[in-house]
């Protein structure tokens, strides 16, 4: 069977031609909800978690750009917050993935054919109850944990490095350009680390469920490790980097905008609290 999509541009063209703008925006609703749950948790709890880890293991505060950053603690804090956010938002990621994979002209994977997010959640609940809603959560936690660990820790390291070495050029810790440059570098690294987990979590979410009454267990993969193994042994290592360009085109701008806006919100909060 011929592949329906050969590259990012061709996929945009084929989907837009056959399904229009609505087809390109499939899964937008549950996608929003997933991002709110994921990023609200990992960004909201990262600084408090990091501060607690520094106090516990280093006996001091994290120090921002003025103090020495401990990479291991930053990675651990980012990973924990990412996994927590992924666990909370997993049902929405499940529905989003299935809605985006559904197509009448170019079916990709098993077709679930939900009429909307609520219809998807209702059908998943009727098939597998709570276990069905959280099927694939382990893969999503691995994905978000690895991504957040790299993203949040790398951004902290890059921002601190730029602020220390280029402050004489106006690139201190409060500069928007500092935040932009640090997040631009971060976007590439996080995409490189996350893509294999993205492939695995997508396959875990989109696989067909086994017979009714099984609690929504997957028919192809029992767990993420088995999915990793089957994918690499049958398709080769670089199959884990399928869709890398599309992933980077989404995650690169997302990373830049996210950190730039977060820094501005934090600065506004600091100014407001000092009044």
HUUR-V389975 format. One record per pair of residues at least 6 apart in sequence whose ideal C-beta (glycine too) atoms are under 6 Angstrom apart, sorted by the first residue. I is the first residue (numbers start at 1). J is the second residue. D is the distance in whole Angstrom. If there is no record, write none. Layout:
# HUUR-V389975
i=I j=J d=D
i=I j=J d=D
This chain:
# HUUR-V389975
i=4 j=106 d=3
i=5 j=11 d=4
i=8 j=245 d=5
i=8 j=246 d=5
i=15 j=23 d=5
i=15 j=24 d=6
i=16 j=24 d=6
i=18 j=105 d=5
i=26 j=99 d=5
i=26 j=100 d=5
i=27 j=96 d=4
i=27 j=99 d=4
i=27 j=100 d=4
i=29 j=117 d=5
i=30 j=92 d=4
i=30 j=95 d=4
i=30 j=96 d=4
i=30 j=117 d=4
i=31 j=96 d=5
i=33 j=92 d=4
i=34 j=89 d=4
i=34 j=92 d=4
i=34 j=93 d=5
i=37 j=88 d=5
i=37 j=89 d=3
i=38 j=85 d=4
i=38 j=89 d=5
i=41 j=84 d=5
i=41 j=85 d=3
i=41 j=88 d=6
i=42 j=81 d=4
i=42 j=82 d=5
i=42 j=85 d=4
i=42 j=148 d=5
i=45 j=81 d=5
i=46 j=77 d=6
i=46 j=81 d=5
i=46 j=152 d=5
i=49 j=77 d=4
i=49 j=81 d=6
i=50 j=62 d=5
i=50 j=77 d=4
i=51 j=62 d=6
i=53 j=73 d=5
i=53 j=77 d=5
i=54 j=60 d=6
i=54 j=61 d=6
i=54 j=62 d=5
i=65 j=160 d=5
i=65 j=163 d=4
i=65 j=173 d=4
i=69 j=156 d=6
i=69 j=157 d=6
i=69 j=160 d=5
i=74 j=153 d=4
i=74 j=156 d=5
i=75 j=149 d=5
i=75 j=153 d=4
i=78 j=148 d=4
i=78 j=149 d=4
i=78 j=152 d=3
i=78 j=153 d=5
i=79 j=145 d=4
i=79 j=149 d=4
i=81 j=148 d=6
i=82 j=144 d=4
i=82 j=145 d=5
i=82 j=148 d=3
i=83 j=141 d=4
i=83 j=145 d=4
i=86 j=140 d=4
i=86 j=141 d=5
i=86 j=144 d=3
i=87 j=137 d=6
i=87 j=141 d=6
i=90 j=134 d=5
i=90 j=137 d=4
i=90 j=140 d=5
i=91 j=133 d=4
i=93 j=140 d=6
i=94 j=205 d=5
i=95 j=117 d=5
i=95 j=120 d=4
i=97 j=202 d=6
i=97 j=205 d=4
i=97 j=206 d=6
i=98 j=112 d=4
i=99 j=114 d=6
i=101 j=108 d=5
i=101 j=109 d=5
i=101 j=206 d=5
i=102 j=111 d=5
i=102 j=113 d=6
i=109 j=206 d=4
i=110 j=208 d=4
i=114 j=120 d=4
i=124 j=132 d=5
i=124 j=133 d=6
i=127 j=216 d=6
i=128 j=215 d=5
i=128 j=216 d=2
i=131 j=215 d=4
i=131 j=216 d=5
i=132 j=216 d=3
i=135 j=216 d=5
i=136 j=204 d=4
i=136 j=205 d=4
i=138 j=224 d=6
i=139 j=200 d=5
i=139 j=201 d=4
i=139 j=204 d=4
i=139 j=224 d=4
i=140 j=201 d=5
i=142 j=197 d=5
i=142 j=224 d=6
i=143 j=197 d=4
i=143 j=198 d=6
i=143 j=201 d=5
i=146 j=193 d=5
i=146 j=197 d=6
i=147 j=190 d=5
i=147 j=194 d=4
i=150 j=189 d=6
i=150 j=190 d=5
i=150 j=193 d=5
i=151 j=186 d=6
i=151 j=190 d=4
i=154 j=186 d=5
i=154 j=189 d=5
i=155 j=182 d=5
i=155 j=186 d=5
i=155 j=259 d=6
i=158 j=182 d=4
i=158 j=185 d=5
i=159 j=182 d=4
i=162 j=171 d=5
i=162 j=178 d=5
i=162 j=181 d=6
i=162 j=182 d=6
i=163 j=172 d=5
i=163 j=173 d=4
i=163 j=178 d=6
i=171 j=177 d=6
i=171 j=178 d=5
i=179 j=259 d=6
i=179 j=260 d=5
i=179 j=263 d=5
i=180 j=260 d=6
i=183 j=255 d=5
i=183 j=256 d=5
i=183 j=259 d=4
i=184 j=256 d=6
i=186 j=255 d=6
i=187 j=252 d=4
i=187 j=255 d=4
i=191 j=247 d=6
i=191 j=248 d=5
i=191 j=251 d=5
i=195 j=241 d=5
i=195 j=244 d=5
i=195 j=247 d=5
i=196 j=240 d=4
i=199 j=240 d=5
i=199 j=242 d=6
i=200 j=224 d=5
i=200 j=227 d=5
i=200 j=228 d=6
i=203 j=227 d=6
i=204 j=221 d=6
i=204 j=227 d=6
i=207 j=218 d=5
i=207 j=219 d=6
i=207 j=220 d=4
i=208 j=219 d=5
i=209 j=216 d=5
i=210 j=217 d=5
i=210 j=219 d=5
i=221 j=227 d=4
i=231 j=239 d=6
